[in-house]
Amino acid sequence: MSKYDVYGLGNALVDMEFEVEDGFLNLMEVDKGVMTLVDEDEQHRLMTHLDAFEGNKASGGSAANTLIAVSAMGGSSYYACKVADDDLGHFYLHDLKAAGVDTNINGTHANGITGKCLVMVTPDAERTMQTFLGISSELSVNEINDEHIKQSEYLYMEGYLVTSPSAKEANIHARKIAEANGVKTALTFSDPAIVEYFHKELTETVGDGIDLLFCNEAEALAYTSKDSIHEAIEVIHTFSKSFAITRGADGALVYDGNEMHEIDAFNIKAVDTNGAGDMFAGAYLYAITHGYSTADAGKLASLASSRVVSQFGPRLAVEHYAKLPGEIR
């Protein structure tokens, strides 16, 4: 039996989320609906304008949100990341441990600045992110614990890591350790902008192939350069044994290596789409490591992501996660 259901690595970012109008994004000249990497000065400039808005703060980053969901539903997870010896770094570690996620940090912090992600949510529920990676851009193989990977059922790699050479190599190193020890590999494409500007780096991360891909429809089309999701799936079959493709209000397509399942979306009013994909991946990984069928795993993931987009913020209250599996069984 594995010590961890999922071992993940990703950018450790303190998420700061704000409700804004489209006009604010236009005024600040921020591209809507995608994640944009910026330096500290640019983020500080935006932050001075966001100070007028009420916001929420939580430990985050895409993979962190996914692993928090795994643990909060009753699974076990480990997160390899890097934060600095500053107030936000200590906040991040405390928040992560409170969510039941094991980590490599264990009270040791490096000199530098902890990364931050400013998440701006518009009235149409779309999320726009501006990210300063800070010390997270220095994530490397030094933060990887090979033995813990070997003791896991799945390795989960965050696509955002391809923006940093050392973090990309950490992803690749972790994948090779997993492959050599019979640990299944999963990757999330993370964001359409990552697929567009870092296609080569994502392909290097995939290597000779992975066991499970998470992406949304836009990312699938962009990565494969196809015009239809069915054409894109034909390409995805060549490098991933299984996949889960989210399609917003049209639900999701999940493939287990033998059979395709169409997963219905739950009828809800979206308030904030930030964290929807992360939640879907977390619930799906929890389910497939706990004996669920592929169809039920997709249903749980769809339910969980519908709950998170119906509220403000990328995570649910801890007590709400554990109730979700019982709602579909």
Buried (B, 14 or more C-beta within 10 A) or exposed (E): EBBBBBBBBBBBBBBBBBBBEBEBBEEBEBEEBBBBBBEBEEBEEBBEEBEEEEBBBBBBBBBBBBBBBBBBBEBBBBBBBBBBBBEBBBBBBEBBBEBBBBBBBEEEBBEBBBBBBBBBBBEEBBBBBBBBBBBBBBBBBEBBBBEBBBBBBBBBBBBBBBBBEBBBBBBBBBBBBBBEBEBBBBBBBBBBBBBEBBBEBBEBBBBEEBBBBBBBBBBBBBBBEBEEBEBBBEBBEEBBBBBBBBBBEEBBBBBBEEEEBEBEBBEBEBBBBBBBBBBBBBBBBBBBBBEBEBBBBBBBBBBBBBBBBBBBBBBBEEEBBEEBBEEBE
